[in-house]
Amino acid sequence: MKRFKIYRSIREQAVIFGLSVNGFAVQMIAVIGGLLMIIFSFSLFLIFLVLSANIGLYLFLLRFKKIPELASTGKLEMISNKEIGFSSYEN
C-alpha cells in the first residue's frame, strides 16, 4: 500500500487562475465592483472601461507575483505586544 506524506503548508502555495489567494481576492473584488458599476450606470463606454481595467489588473497581478521582492517587507527582528500610547501611569 502506498504511503503519502502529510503536506501541511498547502495554503502557502495555493494558486487560483495563476494568482495567489490574496491576488485572486483582489481580482474578485474588482470584478464585483465593475459589475456593480455596469448595473447601476449602464453605458457602452463603461463596459469597455471596466473590462479593460479588469484585464489590466489581472496582468499586473500576474507580473507582481513573478517578482516577490516587491511584496516583501523584510525580516522581522522583534515582535512586541507592548501598547503604544501616551498614558504614563503604567510603567
Secondary structure, DSSP 8 states (H G I E B T S, - for coil): ---------GGGG--BTTB-HHHHHHHHHHHHHHHHHHHHS--HHHHHHHHHHHHHHHHHHHHHHH-GGGT--------------S--S--
